[in-house]
Amino acid sequence: MTARLNVSPQVAVILYEAYAKISGRMGRNHYAMYDYVRVVMSKITTVDSFYVGLLHGGNRVRFPYSFDGHLHDDSDSHTFGQHGLTAWLLVNKKTYRYSMDRGALLSKGVSFGDVRKVSEDAVAVPMLRPSSDGEEVFGMLSMQSYAAGTYNNDAVSALEWLTDIVARVLMREREDRDALSDLRLNISEELQSTFLTSDHIVEYLVEQVGEVRRKVEDAVNDDSEALGGLRAVLQDVILDCRRIQAELVELTLTADDRPTQRFMSLTPAEQTIALLVADGLSNQEIADELSPTSVNTVKTHLKSISAKYGMSRRNQIASDVRRHLGNVNIES
């Protein structure tokens, strides 16, 4: 459900226009949608930095869009810790404002953009979707300012409303992907294992496209008259590179991250045993490895793992754990 809009009439007019554009064809181009949301917020308040983060697996956050100081930063992905902003959003499922802790959470995360500058005000709004426990966070939008006291209630409410609109666009696409993923139930494990699961592929491609973009940006900033009409073409190439980078980061979101979700649902002891199962060890060998753990204790843990995974066969669990570890070429 869209968040209740509680803003001034002037801001409401801006958001009404934004809704019409985002709900139309723009939603199909995620990079353009993210960039447009930033522009809309810039009409309402000062936005020195802006980013979009999407969660993947149990401990990864991907940034298909980030902007700082009039420059677009490279798309990126990070493993987030237990005490930073992302973890806080996951637990609290509500908007974070700089005034809550004077920006303490921001200092615990990974810096982006011009790291020589420090944000003096910030807002981060979680994107929520229905889950078995009510709602879960699957991403966030954040805006930051280098000036203190920038974001009033009007600005915060506007970003919350826009975040909800973006979340609904992304959720509709996820529902379509989930419907297609149901077809995989009848596909062999060997074929399923070919679905993208590794971070290094997207990180490599993002780096390569980023290098191309930076070379073109250097050419665009050249004041030489020789470039002439090529400037407009080069500007288009830069925009294409930004879009491609964002798409590459989001590409991994279409991968099957359920192996990671299943593995993260295990207790530490169960995770240790699951890893040994993936290594091909028998119950007795696992017990010997974890001595003084008994074989009966191993069997008890395996029963719990099997229930959590919804798998009855040992080789299924082993295969699923190896997928979590990023081994694409899995033997059935």
Secondary structure, DSSP 8 states (H G I E B T S, - for coil): --------HHHHHHHHHHHHHHHTGGGGSHHHHHHHHHHHHHHHS--SEEEEEEEETTTEEEEEEEEETTEE---EEEE--SSSHHHHHHHH-S-EEGGGTTTTTGGGS---S-TTS--SEEEEEEEEEEETTEEEEEEEEEEEESSTT---HHHHHHHHHHHHHHHHHHHHHHHHHHHHHGGGGGS-HHHHTTS---HHHHHHHHHHHHHHHHHHHHHHT---GGGTTHHHHHHHHHHHHHHHHHHHHHHGGGS--HHHHHHHTS-HHHHHHHHHHHTT--HHHHHHHTTT--HHHHHHHHHHHHHHHT--SHHHHHHHHHHHTT--S---
